[in-house]
Amino acid sequence: MMTSPRGAVAIIMGVAGLVVFFGFLLNDPALMNARDAGQMPWSLILRYFAAMFLGAAIAGFLLAGMF
């Protein structure tokens, strides 16, 4: 499957945004104190994952000409 350079940069930036958010998530002491998985705000975490991916992908798509 061939993709344009602009699309490739958008996907890579989206993944990079997810990695950054995941790093912040792992270093959140208040969230890590919730021992039970049922206490974790999963819907909020999934919405942040989607927002980080989409925001970074859009930024990568718009700024791909600069790379």
NORRA-V534729 format. One record per backbone hydrogen bond with DSSP energy under -1.0 kcal/mol. NH is the residue of the N-H (numbers start at 1). CO is the residue of the C=O. Records with the same first field share a line. If there is no record, write none. Layout:
NH=CO  CO
This chain:
8=4
9=5
10=6
11=7
12=8
13=9
14=10
15=11
16=12
17=13
18=14
19=15
20=16
21=17
22=18
23=19
24=20
25=21
26=22
27=23
28=25
32=28
33=29
35=33
39=36
42=40
45=41
46=42
47=43
48=44
49=45
50=46
51=47
52=48
53=49
54=50
55=51
56=52
57=53
58=54
59=55
60=56
61=57
62=58
63=59
66=63
67=64
